[in-house]
């Protein structure tokens, strides 16, 4: 069928996460095809994939834009942030690792640390988006902002902090996007080599991959206009000097906010394309 970027061809209901998750593969493909017809070229629906992580599993519609891959993210009215009234229950091994950090670096209790370092609990509405499946390197905080602006162009932007946290968790309310457990016999960057624990490297239930090393961070659109802030990793702010393995893994927690400790470094960004409201019937 021909493209009709100004037409009303998609029922918004089908691009809400609770409804999308109930659709079968054939229906998901039909919705993705309708979205494609409402988008300008060179957008193209590529394939329907299946992704699972953190107790979430779903079909993901993958789109292509000039050989860059994007996931179609259904919108939702959803809860984000760290629930301080129902805090994370650590394992004995996690507590032992945390006590090492406390003794050597003067950190507070784990409960207080998580309460201080994570985003607040909140309910937000996230609209449907096309989100680049992998962040692009070479456009970090130390790179030329003009090159970063050229990479985004006029049609793309960075995800907001709420959008980023939503697409990172992909519907999961666990501490990390993959669950509530992490290995404690090595740091995230160690596991990049050893490959004994790959959940932090795996695509999430939206088919997106994220920085998996505490020395990395992804830049997102800050709440203050014109600012870019880091998420996922801390650029080494929290772990430089061997502060302990659990604290290193916590920098990858979905709601961890490195700016609370002065973090401003990021080394990659990803593009998002908000679906135009005119396409919805």
Buried (B, 14 or more C-beta within 10 A) or exposed (E): EEEEBEBEBBEBEBBBBEBBBEBEEEBBBEBBBBBBBBBEEEBEBBEBBEBEBBEBEBBBBBBBBEEBBBBBBBBBEBEBBBEBEEBBEBEEBBEEBBBBBBEEBEBEEBBEBBBBBBBEBEEBEBBBBBBBBBBBEEBBBEBEEEEBEEBBEEEBBBBBBBBBBBBBBBBBBBBBBBEBBBBBEBBBBBBBEEEEBEBBBBBBBBBBBBBBBBBBBBBBBBEEEEEBBBBBBBBBBBBEEEBBBBBBBBBBBBBBBBBBEEBBBBBBBBBBBBBEEEBBE
